[in-house]
């Protein structure tokens, strides 16, 4: 048998079609770029909270939720990789699993965008262009070089899209149900992904225009088909939140607390607020000047040539942009969910040029990709070489005694995780009794020969500077030094470096 194979080596060759090579190439390109520019550590404090929760699940055997909304869809997904990592290597940190899950879903999301675009446009140039433009979009590239929920949620959403498209051809109830499961997972990661039900519904109904009348096949309006999708979606979401719902005393109590939490967290200001200018500037920067021009051309060309698809993209983009674009403090990473649709429009604009001149069309795509990458490069390169939160935490550890305590805020998560230092926070209410109790706590530390330190940000959030005044009345505040770090909020499109100080509190004689 072996001799036969050797005489006919073509049997041994693995034949890959051009389509398979494109898919593999896109996936590897996305993964490799993110590995090369991998952040030196987790970046956001809530990401570190995710890591701690995932590690605790393995320790306690009980499912847990992360910060604010809880993101149990992400927690369950990353935990699978952490469990496998621990099983085969004994790893005790979930950080590597979270990086892996982020890179993996960034690559798979790009591949799915290519597949979906190819299915709806039947155009290879548009499909490849949209995938490349999306994968190198400054926001998406920057926010997927460190662990975060966005690429995971997007992957679940695009999988739901893809399965709906498969159902359109195969009419399988199982595909509808599986699409519902992925949609439920997506919403269980990021709550506002619920708005993606609108484009999914449009894909499923597939309305057509005949003589100025919008028509939908009667079979599409089947209650049974709706339940095939809705029940798995709701059940997936409910099972992941079951523990939290139970703790809050039932479903309606949970929904009430969710609306309160979301309202306080985002502060939506209406459809046309002052935040829109900031939000539009984020998207403009992430697409570059040429990408923004091609977007406008693509919208015009798309509604002219690909009207049905353009309506789908509009339904995808507009509700989410009007929401995230009008919150009190918009962040660029919130727009990741609409970047695939914007990338398809930019690819439409490139196709318009391609039809006039193929070389110019290809060149337009390459310039957009290089432009957006050049914006992201100094940011992701710096954080690859020097991840501020971890570097600052490591410096604090070097500058403090092993049994010392550190007064801190967000930086504390990193100091505790990477340096095993005890962290405390001061009262933020301005209440005199709470502040006095805090001072007594500090005195108790010093009486037990435990040194006290405070970061600069650890002394912030102090109404009337009451805590600082109380500390100054009882302790000499000596500066130990300062170390470069970075503010993680609103930092997808810029480096926000600054020098953070460390103080030593010495009891007054």
C-alpha positions in Angstrom: 0.0 0.0 0.0 2.8 2.4 1.0 4.6 1.6 -2.4 1.4 2.4 -4.2 1.1 5.7 -2.5 4.8 6.6 -3.3 4.3 5.8 -6.9 1.2 8.0 -7.1 2.1 11.0 -4.9 -1.0 12.9 -6.0 -3.0 10.7 -3.8 -1.0 12.0 -0.8 -1.5 15.6 -1.7 -4.2 17.5 0.2 -6.1 19.4 -2.5 -7.6 22.7 -1.4 -9.9 24.8 -3.6 -9.3 28.5 -4.1 -12.3 29.2 -1.8 -10.8 27.1 1.0 -7.4 28.9 0.5 -9.1 32.3 0.8 -10.9 31.2 4.0 -7.7 29.8 5.5 -5.6 32.8 4.4 -8.1 35.3 5.9 -8.3 33.4 9.2 -4.5 33.1 9.5 -3.9 36.7 8.6 -6.2 37.9 11.3 -4.7 35.6 13.9 -1.1 36.2 13.1 -1.4 40.0 13.1 -3.0 39.8 16.6 -0.4 37.4 17.9 2.4 39.7 16.6 0.8 42.7 18.4 -0.6 40.9 21.4 -1.0 43.2 24.3 1.5 42.6 27.1 -1.4 41.8 29.5 -5.1 42.3 29.9 -5.9 46.0 29.6 -9.3 46.8 31.1 -10.0 46.3 34.7 -13.3 44.7 33.9 -11.4 42.2 31.7 -9.3 41.3 34.7 -12.6 40.8 36.6 -13.7 38.4 33.8 -10.4 36.5 34.3 -10.9 36.2 38.1 -14.5 35.0 37.7 -13.5 32.3 35.2 -10.7 31.1 37.5 -13.1 31.0 40.5 -15.6 28.8 38.6 -12.9 26.1 38.3 -12.0 26.6 42.0 -15.5 26.6 43.4 -17.4 24.6 40.8 -20.1 27.2 40.8 -21.0 29.4 37.8 -20.4 33.1 38.4 -21.0 36.5 36.7 -18.6 39.2 35.7 -18.9 43.0 36.2 -22.2 44.9 35.6 -24.3 42.9 33.1 -22.4 39.7 33.9 -21.7 38.5 30.3 -22.3 34.8 31.1 -22.2 33.9 27.4 -18.5 35.0 27.3 -17.8 33.5 30.7 -19.1 30.1 29.7 -17.3 30.2 26.3 -13.9 31.3 27.7 -14.2 28.9 30.6 -14.2 25.9 28.2 -10.8 27.0 26.9 -9.5 27.7 30.4 -10.7 24.3 31.6 -8.9 22.5 28.7 -5.8 24.6 29.3 -5.8 23.7 33.0 -6.5 20.0 32.2 -3.6 19.6 29.8 -1.0 22.0 31.2 -2.1 22.7 34.8 -2.5 26.5 34.0 -3.9 28.4 36.9 -4.5 31.7 35.0 -7.4 32.2 32.6 -5.6 35.1 31.0 -4.2 32.9 28.2 -7.6 31.3 27.5 -9.2 34.8 27.2 -6.6 35.9 24.7 -7.0 32.7 22.7 -10.8 33.1 22.6 -10.6 36.7 21.5 -8.1 36.0 18.7 -10.0 32.9 17.6 -13.4 34.7 17.4 -11.8 37.7 15.6 -10.5 35.4 12.9 -13.8 33.4 12.7 -15.8 36.7 12.5 -13.7 37.8 9.5 -14.2 34.5 7.8 -17.9 34.6 8.4 -18.1 38.1 7.1 -16.5 36.9 3.9 -18.8 33.9 3.6 -22.0 36.0 4.3 -21.0 38.7 1.9 -20.2 36.2 -0.8 -23.5 34.6 -0.3 -25.5 37.8 -0.6 -23.5 39.6 -3.4 -22.1 36.6 -5.4 -19.0 38.8 -5.8 -15.6 37.7 -4.7 -14.0 41.1 -4.9 -16.6 42.7 -2.6 -16.3 39.7 -0.2 -12.5 39.7 0.1 -12.5 43.5 0.3 -15.1 43.7 3.1 -13.3 41.0 5.1 -9.9 42.7 4.7 -11.2 46.2 5.5 -13.0 44.9 8.5 -10.1 42.9 9.9 -7.8 45.9 9.7 -10.3 48.5 10.9 -8.5 50.5 13.5 -11.1 50.0 16.3 -11.5 46.3 15.6 -7.7 45.7 15.4 -6.9 47.8 18.4 -9.7 46.2 20.6 -8.8 42.6 19.7 -5.1 42.7 20.6 -6.3 42.2 24.2 -9.1 40.2 25.7 -12.6 41.8 25.6 -16.2 40.6 24.9 -16.7 42.3 21.5 -15.2 39.8 19.1 -16.9 36.9 21.0 -20.3 38.6 20.8 -19.8 39.4 17.2 -18.9 35.9 16.3 -22.0 34.5 17.9 -24.1 37.1 16.0 -22.5 36.4 12.6 -23.0 32.6 13.2 -26.7 33.3 13.8 -26.8 35.3 10.6 -25.0 32.5 8.7 -27.4 29.8 10.0 -30.4 31.8 8.9 -28.9 32.0 5.4 -28.4 28.2 5.4 -32.0 27.7 6.5 -33.1 29.9 3.6 -31.7 27.2 1.2 -32.3 24.0 3.2 -35.5 24.9 5.2 -34.3 23.0 8.2 -35.9 23.6 11.7 -32.6 22.5 13.3 -30.8 25.4 11.5 -33.4 27.9 12.8 -33.0 26.5 16.3 -29.2 26.6 16.2 -29.4 30.2 14.9 -31.5 31.0 17.9 -29.0 29.4 20.3 -26.1 31.6 18.9 -28.3 34.7 19.0 -29.1 33.9 22.7 -25.4 33.5 23.3 -24.7 36.9 21.7 -27.2 38.7 23.8 -25.9 36.9 26.9 -22.5 38.5 26.2 -23.6 42.1 25.3 -27.2 43.0 26.0 -27.7 45.6 23.2 -27.0 42.8 20.6 -30.7 42.2 21.0 -31.1 44.9 18.3 -29.4 42.6 15.8 -32.7 40.7 15.8 -33.9 43.3 13.3 -31.5 42.4 10.4 -31.9 38.7 11.3 -35.6 39.0 10.9 -35.1 40.8 7.6 -32.9 38.0 6.3 -35.4 35.4 7.4 -38.5 37.2 5.9 -36.6 38.0 2.7 -39.3 40.6 1.5 -39.5 41.3 -2.2 -41.0 44.2 -4.0 -43.5 43.6 -6.8 -45.3 46.5 -8.5 -44.7 48.9 -5.5 -46.0 46.2 -3.1 -43.9 44.5 -0.5 -44.5 40.8 -0.5 -43.5 38.0 2.0 -44.0 34.3 1.5 -46.8 33.0 3.7 -44.5 30.1 4.9 -42.2 32.8 6.4 -44.9 34.0 8.7 -45.3 30.6 10.3 -45.6 30.8 14.1 -43.9 27.4 14.2 -40.8 28.7 12.5 -40.7 31.7 14.8 -40.8 29.4 17.8 -38.0 27.2 16.4 -35.8 30.3 16.6 -37.2 32.2 19.6 -37.5 29.3 22.1 -33.8 28.2 21.8 -32.7 31.9 21.9 -34.7 32.7 25.0 -33.8 29.4 26.7 -30.1 29.9 26.1 -30.2 33.4 27.5 -32.4 32.3 30.4 -30.2 29.3 31.4 -27.1 31.5 31.4 -28.8 34.1 33.7 -30.8 31.6 35.8 -28.6 31.9 38.9 -28.7 35.7 38.8 -32.5 35.8 38.2 -33.0 33.4 41.1 -30.8 35.5 43.4 -32.8 38.7 42.5 -36.1 37.0 43.3 -37.5 36.2 39.9 -37.5 37.3 36.2 -39.3 40.6 36.6 -37.1 41.7 39.5 -34.1 40.9 37.4 -35.4 42.8 34.4 -36.1 45.8 36.6 -32.6 45.8 38.0 -31.2 45.3 34.4 -33.0 48.4 33.1 -31.8 50.5 36.1 -28.2 49.2 35.7 -28.2 49.9 31.9 -29.8 53.3 32.3 -27.2 54.4 34.9 -24.3 52.9 32.9 -24.9 54.4 29.5 -27.1 57.4 29.9 -28.8 57.5 26.5 -29.6 61.1 25.6 -32.0 60.8 22.7 -31.7 60.4 19.0 -29.6 63.5 18.2 -27.4 64.5 21.0 -24.0 66.3 21.4 -22.4 62.8 21.6 -23.0 62.2 17.9 -20.1 64.3 16.8 -17.7 62.3 19.0 -19.2 59.0 17.7 -18.9 60.0 14.1 -15.3 61.1 14.7 -14.5 57.7 16.1 -15.9 56.0 12.9 -14.2 58.5 10.6 -10.8 57.9 12.3 -11.2 54.1 12.2 -12.0 54.0 8.5 -9.5 56.7 7.4 -10.2 59.5 4.9 -10.3 57.3 1.9 -12.4 54.7 3.7 -15.0 57.4 4.7 -15.2 58.6 1.1 -15.6 55.0 -0.2 -18.3 54.5 2.4 -20.4 57.4 1.0 -19.8 56.2 -2.6 -20.7 52.6 -1.4 -24.0 53.7 0.1 -24.9 55.5 -3.1 -23.7 52.6 -5.3 -25.2 50.0 -2.9 -28.7 51.4 -3.0 -28.4 51.6 -6.8 -26.9 48.2 -7.5 -27.5 46.1 -4.4 -30.7 47.7 -3.0 -32.0 44.7 -1.0 -28.6 44.2 0.6 -28.2 47.9 1.4 -31.5 47.9 3.2 -30.3 45.0 5.3 -27.1 46.9 6.1 -29.0 50.0 7.0 -31.3 48.0 9.4 -28.0 46.6 10.8 -26.3 49.9 11.3 -28.9 52.6 12.1 -30.6 51.4 15.3 -27.2 50.4 17.0 -25.5 53.6 15.9 -28.4 55.8 17.1 -28.1 54.1 20.5 -24.4 53.9 21.0 -23.8 57.2 19.2 -26.0 59.1 21.7 -24.9 57.7 25.1 -23.4 60.2 27.5 -19.8 58.9 27.1 -19.5 57.0 23.8 -16.6 54.6 23.4 -15.2 53.5 20.0 -15.3 49.8 20.8 -19.1 49.9 21.2 -19.3 50.3 17.4 -17.5 47.0 16.6 -20.9 45.4 16.2 -21.7 47.6 13.1 -18.2 47.6 11.6 -18.9 44.5 9.4 -21.9 46.3 7.7 -19.9 49.5 7.2 -17.0 47.4 5.7 -19.4 46.0 3.2 -20.5 49.5 2.2 -16.9 50.5 1.8 -16.3 47.4 -0.4 -19.3 48.5 -2.5 -17.5 51.9 -3.0 -14.3 50.0 -4.0 -16.3 47.8 -6.4 -17.6 50.9 -8.1 -14.0 52.0 -8.8 -13.1 48.4 -9.7 -15.7 48.4 -12.4 -14.1 51.5 -13.9 -10.5 50.4 -13.4 -9.6 47.1 -11.8 -6.1 48.2 -10.7 -7.5 51.4 -9.1 -10.2 49.3 -7.3 -7.7 47.0 -5.8 -5.4 49.9 -4.9 -8.3 51.6 -3.1 -8.8 48.6 -0.9 -5.1 48.3 -0.2 -4.8 52.0 0.7 -7.7 51.8 3.1 -6.2 48.7 4.8 -2.8 50.3 5.1 -4.2 53.6 6.3 -6.3 52.0 9.1 -3.4 49.8 10.1 -1.0 52.7 10.2 -3.4 54.5 12.7 -3.5 51.4 14.9 0.2 50.5 14.6 1.7 52.9 17.2 -1.0 52.0 19.6 -0.8 48.3 19.4 3.0 48.3 19.1 3.4 50.3 22.3 1.0 48.1 24.2 2.7 45.0 23.0 6.0 46.3 24.3 4.7 48.0 27.4 1.3 47.2 28.8 0.8 50.1 31.3 -1.5 48.5 33.9 0.7 45.5 34.3 4.0 47.4 34.2 2.7 49.8 36.9 1.5 47.0 39.0 4.9 45.3 38.8 6.6 48.5 39.8 4.4 48.9 42.8 5.3 45.4 43.9 9.0 46.2 43.6 8.5 49.4 45.6 6.5 47.9 48.5 6.9 45.3 51.2 5.3 41.9 50.8 2.7 42.4 53.6 1.9 46.0 52.8 -1.5 47.4 51.8 -2.2 49.7 48.9 -5.0 52.3 48.8 -6.1 52.2 45.1 -9.0 52.1 42.7 -9.0 50.5 39.2 -5.2 50.0 39.3 -5.8 47.8 42.3 -7.1 44.8 40.3 -3.8 44.6 38.5 -1.7 45.2 41.7 -3.5 42.4 43.4 -3.5 40.0 40.4 0.0 40.5 39.2 1.6 41.4 42.5 -0.3 39.7 45.2 -0.6 42.9 47.3 -3.5 43.6 49.6 -5.6 46.5 48.2 -8.1 48.7 49.9 -10.4 51.6 48.8 -11.4 54.7 50.7 -15.0 55.7 51.3 -16.4 57.6 48.3 -19.6 58.9 49.9 -18.1 61.8 51.8 -19.7 60.5 55.0 -17.7 61.7 58.0 -18.3 58.5 60.1 -17.2 56.2 57.3 -14.1 58.3 56.8 -13.2 58.1 60.5 -13.7 54.4 60.5 -11.3 54.2 57.5 -8.7 56.2 59.3 -9.0 53.9 62.3 -8.5 51.0 59.9 -5.3 52.6 58.6 -4.0 53.2 62.1 -4.7 49.5 63.0 -2.5 48.5 60.0 0.4 50.6 61.3 0.1 49.4 64.8 0.6 45.9 63.4 3.7 47.0 61.5 2.0 46.8 58.1 3.1 49.6 55.7 0.5 51.6 53.9 0.8 52.9 50.4 -1.5 54.8 48.1 -1.6 55.3 44.3 -2.5 58.7 43.0 -5.7 57.4 41.4 -6.4 55.7 44.7 -6.8 59.0 46.4 -9.3 60.3 43.8 -13.1 60.1 43.8 -13.1 62.0 47.1 -16.0 64.5 47.5 -14.6 67.7 49.1 -11.2 65.9 49.5 -12.4 64.9 53.0 -10.5 61.6 52.9 -7.3 63.3 51.8 -7.6 65.9 54.5 -8.2 63.2 57.2 -5.2 61.2 55.9 -3.0 64.3 55.9 -4.1 65.1 59.6 -2.9 61.6 60.7 -0.1 60.6 58.3 2.8 62.1 56.5 2.3 61.6 52.8 5.7 60.8 51.2 6.1 60.3 47.5 7.8 57.0 46.6 8.1 57.7 42.9 6.1 57.5 39.7 5.7 55.1 36.8 4.3 55.4 33.3 0.9 53.7 32.8 -2.1 54.2 30.6 -5.8 55.1 31.1 -7.8 52.2 29.5 -11.1 54.0 28.9 -11.7 55.6 25.5 -8.3 54.4 24.3 -9.0 52.3 21.2 -7.9 55.1 18.9 -5.2 56.8 21.0 -2.5 56.2 23.6 -3.5 57.7 26.9 -0.2 57.5 28.7 0.5 59.3 32.0 2.8 59.0 35.0 1.0 57.5 38.0 2.5 58.4 41.5 2.9 56.1 44.5 2.8 57.5 48.0 3.9 56.1 51.4 1.7 56.9 54.4 3.8 57.3 57.6 2.0 57.9 60.9 2.6 61.3 62.4 4.4 61.4 65.8 
